[in-house]
Amino acid sequence: MTPNDKTSSPPRGRQRTKRRRARRPGQVVAVVGILGAAPLASLWVVGHSLATRTEGRNAEPVSYLVTPVLNVRRAATTLVGDIAARNLRVELASIVDRLPSNGCVRVDAGGRVVIAKSADKALVPASTMKIATAAVTLDILPADTRFVTRIVGTVDNGIIGGDLTLVGGGDPLLVSREYLPTEKYPTTDPTYLDDLADKVKAAGVTAVSGSVVGDESYLDDDRYLDDWSSGIRGTEGGPLGALMVNDGVVVGNPIKPDNPAVAAAAEFTRLLEARGIAVGGEPKEAKGTPTGATIAEIRSSSLDKIVAEMLTNSDNNTAEILVRHLGLAKSLRPTTAAGLAVISQALNTWGIDGVVVKDGSGLSRGNRITCAALVELLEREPVGGQLKSGLAVAARTGTLRDVFDGTPMAGKLLGKTGTLLNVKALAGVLPVDSKDEVLFALLLNGAGWADQGNYRPLWEQLSTALATYPKAPTRSQVAVLGAG
């Protein structure tokens, strides 16, 4: 007789069956619970398998899943994330299809690798290299770091006998107020040289019998990196030094001096004379240790704001000066070579592979980075961390102020752009809530990819896809399904 035959037995048999069930209520509850959870368990397995499958391979989730599948509440949370990731992958498929052979893409969301195509391929990053520079700088230099610019001299009855020395402390955001309106991307959180001139006047100085001399001895004075092309020297980056004002520009002078310390001395001379303080000699570079006492000083903004300015505006000079500060902090050698060694060592310690560091700004075509490395650098800090919050805001600030305007990403997506000849890059984060975010990196190398007509369609597709996340049923809906 089959089990179904038993259910049609005489009433006496049914009574015995009821009595047996009544004696084992725990078994009944267990069986019902397992049967009720079975659909949820099956759905979780299928959904999770789909959510962790990427183009050409099975990607490991960023966080391994250890939640018991029979816990309806927890499994529902995991399943919702898997479904959202799967739906985002579908939206991103068109980008993968159009990716050039010398390109890569990786997108993570909800603690999962959503999509990864050639993500371990080392490519020229352009200015997305600044993400690595920022991450290491924020990790190595103390959070309370501020760079100090000082005035040293000897005052007697309001007159500085001899030279007044302007001592640089490696502040990359030192500017004069008249310079800001001329910048393509105005310096954020600047240190105003005008304020230092005001302090000199407030100290009672009425004249300088000698010259204003610029002291840049705090950091190495190599003006450019060896593998920078001639086309970017003095325009995109440099000349570099510990005393840079207005990126080496003197207001009213169309020719940038070769020595930034002399340019700074000239700019400070102009500011003193505008305040009625006479200066006897021509601006020049300091020779030897300055004599006298500190008359006045100004301090830079906090380190996180300086890093944010570098990222938002893609400030090449700021990046290279920070590299030299890293060298000074770790090895007492304020050189580019020492600072780059610090960055390389930090990346190695963090287990971030596929990075070749030739400079801090990304101007060198010898740099290499992977899409995986960029995303992993961003993943090292929590949602809303200092590095992420320092990125440019879509359609609002810095190098993204004219990008994604009129799209759902405007005011939301945070990113770092990168541009060189035949190189276009975009990496960043889309905050979702206090615990969730989408991290992405898209590198394009090859002829023509820096042209708007080629890269913009991919960026727009990325924007459209990210705007759909997270598209999935709610946790309560999935829990009800599993309990049904």
C-alpha positions as CSV (number, residue, x, y, z in Angstrom):
1,M,0.0,0.0,0.0
2,T,1.4,3.5,-0.9
3,P,1.5,6.4,1.5
4,N,-1.4,8.0,-0.4
5,D,-3.4,4.7,0.2
6,K,-3.0,5.3,4.0
7,T,-4.8,8.6,3.8
8,S,-7.9,6.8,2.6
9,S,-8.0,4.1,5.3
10,P,-11.0,3.6,7.6
11,P,-11.8,6.2,10.3
12,R,-10.3,4.0,13.0
13,G,-6.9,4.3,11.2
14,R,-7.2,8.1,11.0
15,Q,-7.8,8.3,14.7
16,R,-4.7,6.4,15.4
17,T,-2.7,8.7,13.1
18,K,-4.0,11.8,14.9
19,R,-3.1,10.3,18.2
20,R,0.5,9.6,17.0
21,R,0.9,13.2,15.7
22,A,-0.4,14.6,19.0
23,R,2.4,12.7,20.8
24,R,5.2,14.3,18.6
25,P,4.4,18.0,18.1
26,G,8.1,18.9,17.8
27,Q,8.6,16.7,14.8
28,V,5.6,18.3,13.1
29,V,6.9,21.8,13.6
30,A,10.3,20.9,12.4
31,V,9.0,19.3,9.2
32,V,6.7,22.2,8.5
33,G,9.6,24.7,9.1
34,I,11.9,22.9,6.7
35,L,9.2,22.5,4.0
36,G,8.4,26.2,4.4
37,A,12.0,27.3,4.1
38,A,12.8,25.1,1.2
39,P,11.5,27.5,-1.5
40,L,13.5,30.3,0.0
41,A,16.7,28.1,0.2
42,S,16.3,27.1,-3.5
43,L,15.6,30.7,-4.5
44,W,18.7,31.9,-2.6
45,V,21.0,29.4,-4.2
46,V,19.8,30.3,-7.7
47,G,19.8,34.0,-7.0
48,H,23.3,34.0,-5.4
49,S,24.7,31.9,-8.2
50,L,23.4,34.4,-10.7
51,A,24.6,37.4,-8.7
52,T,28.2,36.2,-8.5
53,R,28.6,35.3,-12.1
54,T,30.6,37.9,-14.2
55,E,31.7,38.2,-17.7
56,G,33.9,35.3,-18.6
57,R,34.4,34.0,-15.0
58,N,32.9,33.5,-11.6
59,A,33.8,36.4,-9.4
60,E,34.3,35.9,-5.7
61,P,32.1,38.1,-3.6
62,V,33.9,40.8,-1.7
63,S,32.6,39.4,1.5
64,Y,32.0,35.6,1.8
65,L,28.5,34.6,2.7
66,V,28.2,32.6,5.8
67,T,24.5,33.2,6.7
68,P,22.5,30.0,7.2
69,V,20.0,29.7,4.4
70,L,17.2,28.6,6.7
71,N,17.2,31.8,8.6
72,V,14.4,33.6,6.7
73,R,15.2,37.1,7.9
74,R,19.0,37.0,7.2
75,A,18.6,35.0,4.0
76,A,16.1,37.5,2.7
77,T,18.6,40.4,3.2
78,T,21.3,38.5,1.3
79,L,18.9,37.5,-1.5
80,V,17.7,41.1,-1.9
81,G,21.3,42.1,-2.4
82,D,21.9,39.3,-4.9
83,I,18.9,40.3,-6.9
84,A,19.9,43.9,-7.0
85,A,23.4,43.0,-8.1
86,R,22.1,40.7,-10.8
87,N,19.8,43.4,-12.1
88,L,22.6,45.9,-12.2
89,R,24.8,43.4,-14.1
90,V,22.1,43.3,-16.8
91,E,22.1,47.1,-17.0
92,L,25.9,47.1,-17.4
93,A,26.1,44.5,-20.1
94,S,26.2,47.0,-22.9
95,I,29.3,48.6,-21.5
96,V,31.1,45.2,-21.4
97,D,30.2,44.6,-25.0
98,R,31.7,47.9,-26.1
99,L,34.8,47.8,-24.0
100,P,38.0,48.1,-26.2
101,S,40.6,45.4,-26.1
102,N,42.9,47.8,-24.2
103,G,40.3,48.7,-21.6
104,C,38.9,47.4,-18.3
105,V,35.9,47.8,-16.1
106,R,34.9,46.7,-12.6
107,V,31.8,47.5,-10.6
108,D,31.1,46.4,-7.0
109,A,27.8,46.9,-5.2
110,G,26.4,45.7,-1.9
111,G,29.8,44.0,-1.0
112,R,29.7,42.0,-4.3
113,V,31.7,42.1,-7.5
114,V,28.9,42.9,-9.9
115,I,30.9,42.9,-13.1
116,A,34.6,42.6,-13.9
117,K,36.0,42.6,-17.5
118,S,39.8,42.6,-17.8
119,A,39.8,44.0,-14.3
120,D,43.3,42.7,-13.6
121,K,44.8,44.2,-16.8
122,A,47.4,47.0,-16.0
123,L,46.7,50.1,-18.0
124,V,47.7,53.7,-18.2
125,P,45.6,55.4,-15.5
126,A,46.2,59.1,-16.2
127,S,44.9,61.1,-13.2
128,T,43.1,58.3,-11.6
129,M,46.6,57.5,-10.2
130,K,45.8,60.3,-7.7
131,I,43.5,57.9,-5.9
132,A,46.5,55.8,-4.9
133,T,48.4,59.0,-3.9
134,A,45.4,60.2,-1.8
135,A,44.9,56.8,-0.1
136,V,48.6,56.5,1.0
137,T,48.8,60.2,2.0
138,L,45.8,59.9,4.3
139,D,47.2,56.7,5.7
140,I,50.8,57.9,6.3
141,L,50.7,61.6,7.2
142,P,49.1,62.5,10.5
143,A,45.5,63.8,10.3
144,D,46.4,67.1,12.0
145,T,49.2,67.9,9.4
146,R,49.3,71.5,8.4
147,F,52.0,73.1,6.2
148,V,53.5,76.4,7.6
149,T,54.7,79.3,5.6
150,R,56.9,81.8,7.6
151,I,58.4,85.3,7.3
152,V,61.8,85.6,8.9
153,G,63.8,88.8,9.4
154,T,65.1,91.4,11.9
155,V,62.9,94.4,12.6
156,D,64.2,97.7,14.0
157,N,61.8,100.6,14.3
158,G,59.6,99.1,11.6
159,I,62.4,98.5,9.1
160,I,63.7,95.1,8.2
161,G,67.5,95.6,7.7
162,G,68.6,93.5,4.9
163,D,66.5,90.7,3.4
164,L,63.1,89.5,4.4
165,T,62.9,85.7,4.0
166,L,59.8,83.9,2.8
167,V,60.2,80.4,4.1
168,G,58.2,77.7,2.3
169,G,56.8,74.6,4.2
170,G,55.6,72.7,1.2
171,D,52.0,74.1,1.2
172,P,50.6,73.3,-2.3
173,L,47.6,75.5,-1.9
174,L,49.4,78.8,-1.3
175,V,47.7,81.5,-3.5
176,S,47.0,85.2,-3.8
177,R,43.4,86.3,-3.9
178,E,43.8,87.9,-7.4
179,Y,44.9,84.6,-8.9
180,L,41.9,82.6,-8.0
181,P,39.5,84.0,-10.6
182,T,42.0,83.1,-13.4
183,E,42.1,79.4,-12.5
184,K,40.1,76.9,-14.6
185,Y,39.3,75.0,-11.4
186,P,39.7,77.5,-8.6
187,T,41.7,76.2,-5.6
188,T,39.5,75.0,-2.8
189,D,40.5,75.7,0.8
190,P,43.4,77.9,-0.2
191,T,46.1,79.4,2.0
192,Y,46.1,83.1,1.2
193,L,49.5,84.8,0.9
194,D,47.6,88.0,1.3
195,D,47.0,87.1,4.9
196,L,50.7,86.7,5.5
197,A,51.3,90.2,4.0
198,D,48.6,91.6,6.3
199,K,50.4,90.0,9.3
200,V,53.7,91.6,8.4
201,K,52.0,95.0,8.2
202,A,50.3,94.3,11.5
203,A,53.7,93.5,13.1
204,G,54.7,97.1,12.4
205,V,56.9,96.6,9.4
206,T,57.0,99.7,7.1
207,A,60.0,98.9,4.8
208,V,62.4,96.2,3.8
209,S,65.9,97.6,3.0
210,G,66.9,94.5,1.1
211,S,64.9,92.0,-1.0
212,V,62.2,89.5,-0.4
213,V,64.0,86.2,-0.8
214,G,62.3,82.8,-1.2
215,D,63.5,79.8,0.8
216,E,62.4,76.4,-0.7
217,S,65.0,74.2,1.2
218,Y,62.3,72.2,3.0
219,L,61.7,69.9,0.1
220,D,63.7,68.7,-2.9
221,D,64.0,71.3,-5.7
222,D,63.7,69.0,-8.8
223,R,61.4,71.0,-11.0
224,Y,60.0,68.1,-13.1
225,L,60.0,64.4,-13.3
226,D,62.3,62.8,-15.8
227,D,59.7,60.9,-17.8
228,W,57.3,63.8,-18.1
229,S,57.0,64.9,-21.7
230,S,58.1,68.4,-22.7
231,G,54.5,69.3,-23.6
232,I,53.3,69.1,-20.0
233,R,56.3,70.7,-18.2
234,G,55.4,74.0,-16.8
235,T,51.8,73.8,-18.1
236,E,50.2,70.7,-16.6
237,G,52.8,70.3,-13.8
238,G,55.7,72.1,-12.3
239,P,58.1,73.8,-11.8
240,L,57.9,72.1,-8.4
241,G,59.3,73.3,-5.1
242,A,58.5,73.7,-1.4
243,L,57.6,77.4,-2.0
244,M,55.0,77.6,-4.7
245,V,52.5,80.4,-5.0
246,N,49.8,80.4,-7.7
247,D,51.4,77.3,-9.2
248,G,54.4,79.5,-9.9
249,V,52.5,82.4,-11.5
250,V,53.1,86.0,-10.6
251,V,49.9,88.1,-11.1
252,G,50.3,90.5,-14.0
253,N,53.3,88.6,-15.4
254,P,52.5,86.3,-18.4
255,I,55.8,84.5,-18.2
256,K,56.1,81.9,-15.4
257,P,59.6,82.1,-13.8
258,D,61.6,78.8,-13.9
259,N,62.2,79.0,-10.2
260,P,59.0,78.9,-8.1
261,A,60.7,80.4,-5.0
262,V,61.7,83.5,-7.0
263,A,58.1,83.7,-8.3
264,A,56.8,83.5,-4.8
265,A,59.2,86.2,-3.6
266,A,58.0,88.4,-6.5
267,E,54.4,87.9,-5.7
268,F,55.0,88.6,-2.0
269,T,56.9,91.8,-2.9
270,R,53.9,92.9,-4.9
271,L,51.5,92.2,-2.0
272,L,53.8,94.1,0.5
273,E,54.1,97.2,-1.8
274,A,50.3,97.2,-2.3
275,R,50.1,97.6,1.5
276,G,52.5,100.5,1.5
277,I,55.6,98.5,2.6
278,A,58.6,99.6,0.5
279,V,61.0,96.9,-0.7
280,G,64.4,98.0,-1.7
281,G,65.7,95.0,-3.8
282,E,64.6,92.6,-6.5
283,P,63.0,89.3,-5.6
284,K,65.5,86.4,-5.4
285,E,66.2,82.9,-4.1
286,A,67.5,82.5,-0.6
287,K,71.0,81.2,-0.1
288,G,71.8,79.5,3.2
289,T,69.8,79.5,6.4
290,P,67.7,82.7,7.0
291,T,68.7,84.9,9.9
292,G,66.4,86.7,12.3
293,A,63.2,85.9,14.1
294,T,59.9,84.7,12.8
295,I,57.8,87.8,12.2
296,A,54.6,86.1,11.0
297,E,53.3,82.8,9.7
298,I,50.3,81.2,8.1
299,R,49.1,77.6,8.2
300,S,47.5,75.5,5.5
301,S,44.1,73.9,5.6
302,S,43.9,70.4,7.2
303,L,45.4,67.4,5.3
304,D,42.0,65.9,4.3
305,K,41.0,69.2,2.6
306,I,44.3,69.4,0.7
307,V,43.8,65.8,-0.5
308,A,40.2,66.7,-1.5
309,E,41.4,69.7,-3.5
310,M,43.9,67.4,-5.3
311,L,41.1,64.9,-6.2
312,T,38.3,67.4,-7.0
313,N,40.4,69.6,-9.2
314,S,42.9,66.9,-10.3
315,D,45.7,69.2,-9.1
316,N,49.0,67.8,-10.4
317,N,51.3,70.1,-8.4
318,T,49.5,69.2,-5.2
319,A,49.9,65.5,-5.9
320,E,53.6,65.8,-6.6
321,I,54.3,67.9,-3.5
322,L,52.4,65.4,-1.3
323,V,54.7,62.7,-2.7
324,R,57.7,64.6,-1.4
325,H,56.1,65.0,2.0
326,L,55.6,61.2,2.1
327,G,59.3,60.7,1.4
328,L,60.2,63.2,4.2
329,A,57.8,61.6,6.7
330,K,59.0,58.0,6.2
331,S,62.7,58.3,5.3
332,L,63.6,61.9,6.0
333,R,64.3,62.3,2.3
334,P,61.9,64.9,0.8
335,T,62.3,63.6,-2.7
336,T,60.0,62.3,-5.4
337,A,61.9,58.9,-5.5
338,A,61.5,58.4,-1.7
339,G,57.8,59.3,-1.8
340,L,57.1,57.0,-4.7
341,A,58.8,54.2,-2.8
342,V,56.4,54.9,0.1
343,I,53.4,54.6,-2.1
344,S,54.6,51.3,-3.7
345,Q,55.4,49.8,-0.3
346,A,51.9,50.8,1.1
347,L,50.1,49.2,-1.9
348,N,52.2,46.1,-1.5
349,T,51.4,45.9,2.2
350,W,47.7,46.3,1.4
351,G,47.8,43.4,-1.1
352,I,46.9,45.7,-4.0
353,D,48.5,44.3,-7.1
354,G,49.1,45.5,-10.7
355,V,50.3,49.0,-9.9
356,V,53.4,50.7,-11.3
357,V,54.1,54.1,-9.8
358,K,56.1,56.6,-11.7
359,D,54.6,59.8,-10.2
360,G,51.8,60.9,-7.9
361,S,49.8,62.9,-10.4
362,G,49.3,60.5,-13.3
363,L,51.0,62.7,-15.8
364,S,53.6,60.0,-16.5
365,R,52.7,57.5,-19.2
366,G,54.8,54.9,-17.4
367,N,52.2,54.5,-14.6
368,R,50.1,51.4,-14.6
369,I,47.0,50.4,-12.6
370,T,44.2,48.0,-12.9
371,C,40.4,48.5,-12.5
372,A,40.5,46.0,-9.6
373,A,43.2,48.1,-7.8
374,L,41.2,51.3,-8.1
375,V,38.1,49.7,-6.7
376,E,40.0,48.0,-3.9
377,L,41.6,51.3,-3.0
378,L,38.2,52.9,-2.7
379,E,36.9,49.9,-0.7
380,R,39.5,50.4,2.0
381,E,37.5,53.0,3.8
382,P,33.8,53.2,4.9
383,V,31.0,54.9,3.1
384,G,31.6,58.6,3.3
385,G,35.3,58.3,4.1
386,Q,37.7,61.2,3.6
387,L,39.0,59.9,0.2
388,K,35.6,59.3,-1.3
389,S,34.2,62.6,0.0
390,G,37.1,64.4,-1.6
391,L,36.2,63.2,-5.1
392,A,34.6,65.6,-7.7
393,V,30.7,65.7,-7.6
394,A,28.9,65.0,-10.9
395,A,27.6,68.2,-12.5
396,R,28.7,70.2,-9.5
397,T,32.5,70.5,-8.8
398,G,35.9,70.1,-10.2
399,T,36.6,68.0,-13.3
400,L,33.0,66.6,-13.2
401,R,31.2,69.9,-13.0
402,D,30.2,69.7,-16.6
403,V,29.6,66.0,-16.7
404,F,26.3,64.1,-16.1
405,D,24.4,67.3,-16.0
406,G,20.7,66.6,-16.3
407,T,21.1,63.0,-15.4
408,P,20.1,61.1,-12.2
409,M,23.8,61.1,-11.3
410,A,24.0,64.9,-11.0
411,G,24.9,65.8,-7.4
412,K,25.2,62.2,-6.4
413,L,28.0,60.4,-8.2
414,L,31.6,61.1,-6.9
415,G,34.4,60.4,-9.3
416,K,38.0,60.9,-10.4
417,T,38.6,61.5,-14.0
418,G,41.8,60.9,-16.0
419,T,42.9,62.2,-19.4
420,L,46.0,61.8,-21.5
421,L,46.6,61.4,-25.2
422,N,44.6,58.2,-26.1
423,V,43.7,57.6,-22.4
424,K,40.4,58.3,-20.7
425,A,39.5,57.1,-17.2
426,L,36.8,57.4,-14.6
427,A,36.7,55.8,-11.1
428,G,34.6,56.6,-8.1
429,V,31.6,55.8,-6.0
430,L,27.8,56.2,-5.9
431,P,26.6,56.4,-2.3
432,V,23.3,54.6,-1.8
433,D,22.8,54.9,1.9
434,S,24.8,54.9,5.1
435,K,25.8,51.3,4.5
436,D,25.7,50.6,0.8
437,E,27.4,52.1,-2.2
438,V,28.5,51.3,-5.8
439,L,32.2,51.4,-6.5
440,F,33.4,51.5,-10.1
441,A,36.4,51.9,-12.4
442,L,36.5,52.3,-16.1
443,L,39.9,52.6,-17.9
444,L,40.1,53.2,-21.7
445,N,43.4,53.0,-23.5
446,G,43.9,53.3,-27.2
447,A,43.7,55.6,-30.2
448,G,40.8,58.0,-30.0
449,W,39.4,57.0,-26.6
450,A,40.1,60.4,-25.1
451,D,37.7,61.9,-27.7
452,Q,34.3,62.8,-26.3
453,G,32.5,61.1,-29.1
454,N,34.1,57.8,-28.0
455,Y,34.2,57.8,-24.3
456,R,31.1,59.9,-23.4
457,P,28.6,57.2,-24.7
458,L,30.2,54.7,-22.3
459,W,30.1,57.2,-19.4
460,E,26.4,57.9,-20.1
461,Q,25.6,54.2,-20.2
462,L,27.4,53.8,-16.9
463,S,25.4,56.6,-15.4
464,T,22.1,55.2,-16.7
465,A,23.0,51.7,-15.3
466,L,24.1,53.0,-11.9
467,A,20.9,55.0,-11.6
468,T,18.9,51.8,-11.5
469,Y,20.6,50.4,-8.4
470,P,19.3,48.9,-6.1
471,K,16.4,47.4,-8.1
472,A,15.1,44.5,-6.1
473,P,12.1,43.4,-4.0
474,T,12.2,44.4,-0.4
475,R,13.4,42.2,2.4
476,S,9.9,41.8,3.8
477,Q,8.6,40.7,0.3
478,V,11.3,38.1,0.0
479,A,10.7,36.9,3.6
480,V,7.0,36.5,2.9
481,L,7.8,34.5,-0.2
482,G,10.1,32.2,1.8
483,A,7.6,31.7,4.5
484,G,4.8,30.9,2.0
